[in-house]
């Protein structure tokens, strides 16, 4: 099991999470539960996945926007978790980068911060895309209890 922490203040951002062997592929047209604006999460609660470059290529083939897959705009692999596994994160002041129809679409860069103020994640929670939270691996660190 792994816990992710803010690299600046060392605050725990997640509970213990178990690694998935590969990044799940969100459906092309996810079915949203009745009365819910977001699709089911790409990654189940209590789990995390590390996105690879192959995942990005695969997502483009399946019609998903590359911007949704590289939230930090850098060539490093985001850690993808269920948004409800990091409930202490907050939107940036003025809802910066939280542009979207029904929620942030994730294409404008990081939009979530640790309570200490460090910008470190991108929430994708719009009605037109996947529902997931991407932690920037340069701004978080992980500790395994193994």
Buried (B, 14 or more C-beta within 10 A) or exposed (E): EBBBBBBBEEEEBBBEBEBBEEBBEBEEEBEBEEEEBBBBBBBBEBBBBBBEEEBBEBBEEEEBBEBBBBBBEEEEBBBBBBBEBBEEBEBBEEEBBBBBEEBBBBBBBBBBBBEEEBBBBBBBBBBBBBBBBBBBBEBBBBEEEE
